[in-house]
Amino acid sequence: MLRFLIFLIPIFLYADSLKSILEFASINSDLVVSKTYSKESKKIQVDARKSAYYPTLDVGAFYQSLNQKSPFQAGDTYSAYAKLSFDIYDGGSKSNLLSQSEKEHIASEFDLESTKKSLSLKITENFFNIKSLEASMASRDEAKKSLQEQLTRMKRFFTAKLATSDDVDRLQAAYDTNIYEMESIRLDILTIHKRLELFVGKKIYSLEDSSFKEYVKSDMQLIDSVKSLMALQDALVYGAESIDSVYYPNIKIEDTYNAYGYNRTDNLHPKGLDNQNKLMLSLNMRLFDMGVVSKSKEAVIINSQVINTQVAYANKEQLMQYNLAVVRIDISNVKIKSATSALKSATSAFKTISKKYDAGIVDNIVYLDALSSQTNAKALYEKSINDLEVAYATYYYYAGKNIEEFIK
């Protein structure tokens, strides 16, 4: 007994509520961490685009050796230089690229939130699926005990010549079938449990009971996945505008300072300048490229229209799922009422039939049928309760809410 209690200690110490699981997953899940890195990457890219507005400074050096020496040139020439460059006008390329990166960063933020919320819904579905299966396992475990008692009793009757072998066989078959179903449920629980651990990103020992607040119908807000698509569409528009900058004048100013040194000089191969400063103002403008730039822009615009179509579809899908979630809640409440009534009737019938069976008034076929009805009624009742919780979570998700905020 002591060993059994020691075995149970970790289960009670490490039981997780749905809220604690969702809070942990929103930070530590591999899916969330991946999207977080993506968001940070987009933020750094924005900073890089902003830095492009500042002048650039380059430094360099070279060494030149001539053999044979050319007339009027030193045999060895070495130089170091510094070049300061600044784009006076670039046709709006930098501003459009910056806006594109900012929109991509916004899209990555929405994508991160979308991942968190969709992950929360998946975790919630798995959480209550496990709860339903555990309830089904518990009801079958009760049936197992009842069948074990009756099987032992019937075997004694058979030994005393008060029952036939088919009476024992029916109970044995029912007992073995129940064991088979329990093992199938055990595998289902293990499978979903491991999937839940994968989603969350940690070991989960047991699950506490959790529930949602009863919903109050509210206006639907756009889910983050749709907002992410809309931001990406805006980013493509800015990307298309940046391509057009090639057709505008690009004005650039550069100031280069060189310092020189020489070796192997003589009258025929004199030294050159010791230093030189060169200021250059340049203008570049594309006049003709056989439509390369315009076609590139057209391709980007078409991609933008693709995303626009995806946004329209996602809006319709969200509205559909939102309306279905409301109906699902109503149906789940009806199922709970029916399951409650069925459980009450099945429990009452089993108690009565069990007494009659013990008194030998009814046969084991009637008894097994009543036991099966009670076992199924208990499982359906618990499942209907858990289905309602999933329906609440689904409604909050498609209403554009954070489902964690609605857990009791």
C-alpha positions, 0 to 999 in steps of 0.5 A, a space after each residue: 500500500 505504501 509503495 502505491 501511495 509513493 507512486 501516486 505522489 508525483 501525479 498529485 505534485 505535478 498535475 497540470 491545469 489547462 490554464 497552466 499548460 496553455 501559459 507554458 506552451 505560449 512561451 516554450 512550445 517549439 512552434 512558438 519559439 520558431 515563430 518568435 525567432 522569425 519575428 525577431 528576424 523581421 525586427 532586425 531587418 527593419 532596423 537594417 532598412 532604417 540604417 540604409 538612410 545613413 551615409 556609408 564609409 568604406 576604407 581600403 588599400 592596394 599595392 601595385 608592383 610593376 616589372 618592368 617599370 613603365 615610363 613615368 610610373 613608380 615601380 611600386 605604388 601603395 595606397 590607402 583610401 576612405 570613401 564616404 557615400 550618400 544617396 541623395 535620391 533613390 526614387 523612393 526605393 529605401 522608403 518603400 523597402 522600409 515600409 515593406 519590412 515594417 509590414 512583414 514585421 507586423 505580419 510576423 507578430 500576427 503570425 506569432 499570435 496566430 500560432 499561440 492561439 491555434 496551438 491553444 485550441 489544439 491543446 484544449 481539444 487534446 486536453 478534453 479528449 483525454 478527459 473523455 477517454 479517462 472517464 470512459 476508462 473509469 466507467 469500464 473499470 467499474 464494469 470490470 469489477 462488476 463483471 469480475 464479481 459476477 464471473 467469480 460467482 457464476 464459476 462457483 455456481 457452475 462448480 456446484 452444478 447450479 449454472 451451465 457452461 454457457 452462463 460462464 462463457 457469456 460473462 467471460 466473453 463480456 469480461 474479456 471484451 471489456 478488457 480489450 476495450 480498456 486496452 484500446 482506450 489506454 492506447 488512445 489516451 497514451 497517443 493523445 497524451 504524447 501529442 499533447 506533450 509535443 504541443 506543450 513542450 514538456 512532460 505532463 503527468 496528469 491533468 486537473 479538471 478545468 472548465 470555461 466560463 459560460 459564453 456570452 455572445 459578442 461581436 466577431 473580431 478578425 483572427 490573427 492569421 487573417 491580419 497576418 495575411 493582410 499585412 503581407 499583402 501590404 508588404 507586397 504592394 510596397 515591394 512592387 513600388 520599390 521595384 519601380 524606383 529604377 525608373 526614377 533618377 538615382 542621385 548619389 554623392 561620393 567623397 574619396 580620400 587617397 594617400 599614396 606611397 612609392 618605391 623604386 623611383 627615379 627621374 624616369 619613374 617619378 613619384 605621383 601625388 602624395 594624397 588626393 581627394 575626389 568628390 563625385 556626384 552621379 546620376 543614374 536612370 533606367 531608360 530601357 530594359 525590355 520590360 524587365 522591371 515592369 514585368 517584375 512589378 506585375 508579378 509581385 502585384 499578382 502575388 498580392 492579388 493571390 493573398 487578397 483572395 486568400 484573405 477573402 476566403 479566410 474571412 468567409 471561413 472564420 465567419 462560418 466557423 464562428 456561426 458553427 461554434 454557436 450552434 455547437 454550443 447549443 447542441 452540446 447543451 442539448 446532448 448534456 441534458 439527454 446524457 444526464 437523463 440517460 445516465 440516470 435511467 441506466 443507473 436506476 435500471 442497472 441497480 434493479 436488474 442487478 438485484 434481480 440477477 443476484 436473486 436469479 429472476 433475470 438471466 445474464 443476458 439482461 444483466 450484461 445489457 443493463 451493465 453495458 447501457 450504464 457503462 456507455 451512459 457514464 462515458 457519454 455523459 462525461 464526453 458531453 460535458 467535455 465536448 461543451 468545453 471544447 465548443 466554448 474554446 472553439 467559439 472564443 477562438 473564432 470570435 478572435 479572443 484569447 481562450 486563456 482569458 475565459 478559463 475559470 
